Amino acid sequence: MKTLIQQHYYQSQKGFTLLETLISLFIMGVATATILTLIGQNTRYTIYAEEQALASIVADNVIVETLANPSVLERGLIQGEETMGGRQFVFDREIDESSIAGIITISVRVRKENTEQVLAEITTLKTEQL
């Protein structure tokens, strides 16, 4: 036969109290909010990394086209647009004289359309026969 203390203990331990339930719901809510925030940040970083990779390809393409041109290149800044991976990019190609005769500097900066943030930048040298 159970004593009075044992009976009281078993009767009071049949389930969770309201306070325990509210605390566990609060902890689960905080954990869920944290996980959703991390997923959102990961998505933004992935999109940004993809845009940087595509902008780098655009910059490489512009540099290769410029280097493949056998004629004397016009000095100055040229702006253009290019689509890569379904996204529109704007590039600035600048050609300047270098400090060494017969060598020019070619710089390409790529950004997304309607933004000022440069996603990729490449500078190279090319020899030119004068």
N, C-alpha and C positions, 0 to 999 in steps of 0.2 A: 504494500500500500504506500502511496506517495505521501510525503509529508506536506504540510501546508506551504512551506517555502518552495518546494518543487512544483506544486500545482500553480502557485502564483507565477513562477518563472516561465513555465510552459504556456500559460494563458497570455502573458504579456509579450511573448516572442512569436506570435503567429504570422506577422508580416512586417513590412516596412512602415515607418511612421511617415507622416506628411512631410516633415522636415527632411528626412533622409531622401525621399523621392525628389523634393525640390532641389536639394543640393546635387544629386546625381544628374538631374536634367540641366542644371546650370553648367556643370562640368562638361557634359556632352555637347551643350551649345557652344561653349568656348572652344572646345576641340574641333567641332564642325566648322566654326567660323574661321579658325586658323587654317584648317586644311583648304577651305574654299579660297582664302586669300592667297595661299601658296600656289594653288592651281592657276589663279588669275595672273599672278606675277610671272609664273613659268610660261604662260601663253604669251604674255607681252614680250618677254625676253626672247622667246623662240621667233616671234614675228620680226623683232628688231634684228636678230642674227641672220634671218633669211634675207631681209632687206639689205643688210651689209654685204652678204655674199653676192646677191644679184648686182648691187652697185659696183662691187669689185670686178665682176665679169664685164660690166659695161665699161669701166675704166680700162680694163685690159684690152677690150675690143677697140676702143678709141686709140689707145697707144699703138696697137699692132697696125691698124689702118694708117696711122700717121707715119710709123716707121717704114711701112711697105711702100709709101709714096716716093718714087725715085726723083721727082722734080724738087726744085728749091721751094721750101715751105715759106708761106707768108707769115711774117712775124706779127704778134699781137694776140688778142683774146678772141676766141670763137666760141659761141654758145650753140648748143644743140640739144635735141631730145632723142631719147631712145627708149623703146619698150623692151623689157626683159621679164620673163616669168609673169606676164600679165600685169606688170606694174610699169608706170610711166616714170622715167628718170630724166633729169636735166643735167648736162655736163658742161663744164667750162674747160676748154683746152687753150693753154697759153704757151706760145712759142717765143723764146727770148734768146738773144745771143749769150753765150757763156764767156767766161774770161779767157778761154783758149780759142785761138783762131781756128775756124773751120768746124767748130762743135757748137751745137745749139742745145738748149734745154727745153724739154717738152714736159709740161705739167698738166695733169688732168684731175679735176675735182668733180665728183658725182654726188648729187643730192636728189631726194624725192621731189616731184613736182609740187609746187606751192609751199615749200619749206626752205629754210636757210641752213639747216644742219647738214654738214658734209658727211656722207656715209662712207666714201672711199676717196683716196687721194693717191696718185702715183706720179712720180717724177722720174724721167729718164733722159739720157743724152743721145744725140745722133750726130754723126759726122756729115758734113755737107761740103761738096766741092764748089768752090766759088769761081 
